[in-house]
Amino acid sequence: MIRHTVVFRLRHPRGSEAEQSFLADAGALASIPGVQHFEQLRQVSTKNDFTFGLSMEFAGPSEYEAYNTHPSHVAFLQGRWVPEVEDFLEIDYAPID
């Protein structure tokens, strides 16, 4: 299993229509084959400047790679993520056996 997580901060004002539009489009990533346990999260800690998070799981490396190269994911990255995300941190986890 691989748990893919990313925390990020958008260029849009908090609560704006642009922010809501971005989050709606990010939610569509859940429909890509292989994505399991998809969550959109609001960051609540004062220990960093990120505002949102995404978390999802994949059964294994092949499912994760299929997600990374899926046309819907690539289009989201190019059309929304790159121009609208100000900063992010991506972490991918696998369970310790």
Residue, then its C-alpha position, 0 to 999 in steps of 0.5 A: m500500500i502507498r499513501h500519497t499525501v500533499v499539503f499546500r497553499l493556494r494563491h487564491p484568497r481564503g473562501s474565494e470562488a477561485e479557491q472553491s473551484f480549485l477544491a472541486d476540481a481536486g475532488a475529481l481526482a478521487s474518480i481516477p482508477g486505483v485511488q482509494h480512501f481519498e480525502q480533502l483536508r483543511q490544515v488546522s495547525t499553527k505550526n506551518d503555513f499550509t492551508f489544505g491537504l489531500s490524502m489518498e491510498f493505492a494498493g501498490p506501486s503500479e496503481y500509484e504510477a497509473y494515477n501519476t500518468h493518468p490523463s485526468h491527473v496530468a491535466f489537473l496538474q498542468g491546468r490547475w495545480v501549477p498555476e494556482v498552488e503557491d507552495f506544497l509538500e508531497i509525502d508518500y508513505a508505505p507501511i513499515d513491515 
